Amino acid sequence: MLRNRQIRLRAVTLLAVLTVLAAACGGGDTAGEQPTDVGAATDGTGATDGGTETGSADGGTEATATMVFGTSADPVVLDGALVSDGESLRAIDQMFEGLVSLELGGTEIVPALATEWEASDDGLEWTFQLREGVTFHDGEPFNAEAVCFNFDRWYNFPPEFQNPAVSYYWQTVFGGFAETDPDSGAPTESLYKSCEATSDTEVVLRLTKPSASFLSALALTNFTIASPAALEEFGADEGEVDAEGIFRPTGTYGTEHPTGTGPFMFGEWTRGDRLVMERNPDYWNAEEATGNIGTLIFRPIADNAARLQALQSGEIQGYDLVEPQDFATIEGDDQFKLLPRPAFNVGYIGFNQQVEPMGNPDVRKAIAHAIDREAIVEGFYAGQGVVAHQFMPPELFGYAEDVTKYEYDPDMARQLLEQSGEDLPVRLDFAYPTDVSRPYMPDPQANFEAMVADLRDVGFEVETKSAVWSPDYLDNVDNGRYGMYLLGWTGDFGDPDNFIGTFFQSQQRAWGFDNAEIRRTLDDAEAETDDEARVKLYEEANRQIMEFLPGLPYVHTQPALAFTANVEGYQPSPVSLEPFAIVTVTGQ
Amino acid sequence: MLRYVAKRLLLLVPVLIGLSFLVFIFVRSLPGGPAIALLGERATEESVQAIERQLGLDQPLPVQYLRYARNLAGGNLGSSVLTRQPVSTELRQKFPATMELAIAAMLFAIGAGVPLGFVAAKRYQGVLDNASLVASLIGISFPVFFLALIMKYVFAVRLGWLPSIGRLDVTRSLAHPTGFYLLDAVLARDWDAFVDVLAHLLMPAIALGTIPLAIIARITRAATLDVLSEDYVRTARAKGLSGGVVNRRHVLRNALLPVVTVIGLQTGLLLTGAVLTETVFAWPGVGTWMLNAIRNRDYAVLQGGIVFFAFIVVLVNLVVDLSYALLNPRIRYR
């Protein structure tokens, strides 16, 4: 017995040592033969073959290149109607198309699956002419019926899908459902009335009230058209509510069989590892999809530093959400390039007028004059920010040039405080979030400290607060627990309604005020279907808002993407609608 | 022995019940909740309430706990709020990745730590001993993620010898019935894939195994020194056994007892360390999964993951206790 045990023990020890040795040698010896050739990026000449080989491209006309793109997380599910996170949308964008889309790199509406459209005079009926000869990835024809099938699906979502965490965008744009579950929290009224296939290529969408932002919203990835046959066959809406009350899809549509009309088709998806998409050989718009990527792989890498290193080692050829502190590293190396996105966000200081003394307009104005926004944007945004003077980015229509601007003027701030009627020194309650970096606020604490110093300089007494961004800080803001707070917003679609409409069209505890004038202007603007009149109304709203000063917008930033130098044609978009179908990877 | 094992396994039941309660309370004492985490800036009061109602989070805590405990007893860990997948399914997918990494790290730590400690003890206060002391101090005090970043910079970015992320090259496909990629590669007889997996495993395993290595080396050294001064070692030498036989049969074997204890204790630390290591190496394991769950207040995932981790730690310690008998025949379990 003893002998036996001894042998076993020795064997175990030996095995352990051998395994480690084998691992050490094996790794060292063989890594050079890896197909990825991860060393490529460092030998100067090799940067261009950072990609992985699947075949040889002849002249860049054939889509044979492979591109690996580093994302920040896995998609949740590949069904546009059920997601609101950026990574899901990014992937769905490559495989699906909607009736309309946005021009490359902009927010102008352009035809996609619909070639033209027209609204009735009362704005309640929208007629779309559909593109002919388009097929879904499963070979099913795209037609008017397919469009109505999708709209009816969304409108008839079961109660489990009426959760705002699931169908956020439907609820934001269209409101309620055919049968809105009173417990769902969804709006009871719906903008959507019906969809009618008046011919094979003509669809009429009817609304319950006029809405001008409806068309921009249709460009959202969430309203892309899926193959009705695939939705049914793979049980897109099937599922069960588990014992914890969470709806659990049992179908495989969104995880294994997403089927659209886009330039890429679903290949395979291993959560946490890779999402592989293959070029659609029958894509209707091959003429414009001029890129050479045959296989597109999204690879989730949650850690920022790891994404940069993966780019440097040649394991990925591009990634999104580059940290400002890495801009210099990437720009300083000619093997890589940095592509900034047009600004489509706003960072602001929110004022909660329910908290004393924020209800006092003089105090709000004093704050606006006290803070040196220019210095903050210059100091903490690595050259990627511009000073904001209103609550939406300048790229968007309805931006008013002549709003009240509050220049940095400490003396004016002191004077306003004197005349404010408040007891001096005026005390402020000001909060910032920790453990977070947002596109509009890469380093909240740095912004905050500079602002506090400015405020103290003109005689404010500031009580500082902080909390972890998600969910504590957001919870406190939403429930009106801070007097002043740092926050911001990134737009979803190219309409002012998505910025100032979201902020001020309804009463919110975070702001703690009710301004009927502003609300009315925003309501009118939303309902106006005449483009020119609409622009004027939003300009007016912006003027009213900045005069009222419910908060102080201070920055618009340009988030950036990084690529290896051999990636060409990627077109950053303010709303992140960025097709890989037009991207070319050379040198593979 | 069998009775002892059965008793220990039965003891697991109250341990897990107590643990599930603690975890339940701990997870819910994190401020905020999944609704706001999900919606971010887009959260409104109504939407938050609606989600909480749907998840049953508006009910009193005791009610929530009873429901959770009942499900747990039935082997149901609930579903992830974020991915809407059953926690048990996700755990099955992620667990092999973490286990493979942890085993590799432990093998590295044991394989390098035990010989290092033993040699250091034999060369007590010699150059080698002092060098190993310095090295293990550095090993213990070096933050894992920092070590990982430096290794990646040198071996992936500068030299290009090793991949810096993931478990397998993205252009390579490997059927993974077991989820242990090394094993899967062997099963598929795909030796290129085997080498590729090994190359991916190397840096994360070293990063994760460094601290246990240092600790194991120190313990081995101390234990060996103790044993070396024992009478039976002198006796063994006196009766003419060769140095090698004495070392193997009498010294190392007895010195390993405390080392095995430490290995058991280290397993828990290793699993927590895996959270950081996995993030830095984009390793699709339980660590990244749980970190994400903390950010999203994904209660079911956190509860399931922590209870499962605890289960593993308890189990490993049981195995360690049992292995005492293997190492020292005088120890018997009843």
Interface residues (C-beta under 8 A of the other chain):
Chain A: L2 R5 Q6 R8 L9 R10 T13 A16 V17 T19 V20 L21 A23 A24 G26 G27 G28 T30 A31 G32 E33 Q34 P35 T36 D37 V38 G39 A40 A41 T42 D43 T52 E53 T54 T66 V68 A73 D74 V76 V77 S84 E160 N163 P164 A165 Y168 D183 S184 G185 A186 D242 A243 E244 G245 I246 F247 R248 P249 E268 T270 R271 G272 D273 R274 V276 T295 I297 R299 P300 I301 A302 D303 A305 A306 Q309 A310 Q312 S313 G314 E315 A467 V468 S470 P471 D472 L474 D475 D478 N479 L487 G488 W489 T490 Q508 R509
Chain B: P31 G32 G33 P34 A35 I36 A37 L38 L39 G40 E41 R42 A43 T44 E45 E46 S47 V48 Q49 A50 I51 R53 Q54 L55 G56 R67 Y68 R70 N71 N76 G78 S79 S80 V81 L82 T83 R84 Q85 P86 E90 Q93 K94 A97 A104 L107 F108 I110 G111 A112 V114 P115 L149 K152 Y153 A156 V157 R158 L159 G160 W161 L162 P163 S164 I165 G166 R167 L168 D169 V170 T171 R172 S173 V195 D196 L198 A199 L201 L202 A205 R248 R249 R253 T279 V280 F281 A282 P284 G285 T288 W289 L291 N292 R295 N296 R297 A300 L326 L327 P329
